[in-house]
Amino acid sequence: MPDYSKIHELVSHRVNIEYDSGARIVGYLASCQPGTGAVQFIKLTSAELFDSAGRRVQQAEEITICPNVLTGIHIDEGPRGRDR
């Protein structure tokens, strides 16, 4: 896993998070989780989400996202807690 710990240094700054699709999120970095070491989640305030054409699609007072590289996406539904 890449080391995202340098993101801690950006707390309280306005940041621009860009994705390979061209979409981006702009906002103030309020906090990182966990508080030390490799960052797994960040909280942005006054966030704006832009699509690949640069159009603002959403504005949020606060949003928590994962700044890490996505490695997969799967359906997460169905029965839980059953032993087979």
N, C-alpha and C positions, 0 to 999 in steps of 0.2 A: 504494500500500500504506500502511495506517495506520502511524503511528510507535509502536512498542511499547517504545521505549527506556526509558521510565519504570519498566518492570518491574524493571530493574536495582536500583532503590532499595528493592525489597521483599525482596532476598536476606536470608536468615536469619529472615524473618518467617513466621508461619503465614498462609497465604492460602486464600481460598475462590474457586474458579474456577467460574463459573456458565455454563450453556449455555441456548440458547433453548428446548430441550426440557424444561427443568426439572431435568435431571441436573446434578450438580456434583462437583467434586473438591476435597478439603480436604487440605492438607499443608504441610510446611515447605519454602519455596523455597530449594533448596541452591545452584543455579547457573543461569546463563543462557548460551545459545550464540547467536551469538558473544559474547565477553566485553564488547564495547563496541558501541554503535550499536543498530540495530533488532533486537529479540529475535526469533529464529525458533524456538527450542526452549528448554524449561525442564526442570530436574530437580527433582522433589519427593521428599522423604523422609517417612516415616511417613504415607503417603498413604492416604486413604479415598475410595472412589468411591461416590456415592449416586445412586439412580435418581430419577425425577421425583416419586415418592411419598415420598422422604426415607429409603428403606430402604438400608442399606449393602449393596452388592453385592460389594465386593472391598476388601481391605486389602493394601497393598504397602509393603515397606520402602523401595523406591525405584522411581520411574517417571519416564520422560521423555515429555513431551507437547509438542505445538505449541499455543501459546496464541492463535494467530492465527485469523481468521475463515476458515472452510472455504468454498471457492469451487466445489468440484466433487469428485466421486468417480467413478472409472472402474475397470473390470476391468484388471488388470495381469498378464496371463499370456500364454503362447503362445511361439512361436519368437523367438529373439533372434539378432542379429548376421548376419542374412541380407541380402544386397544383392538388390534386384529389378531 
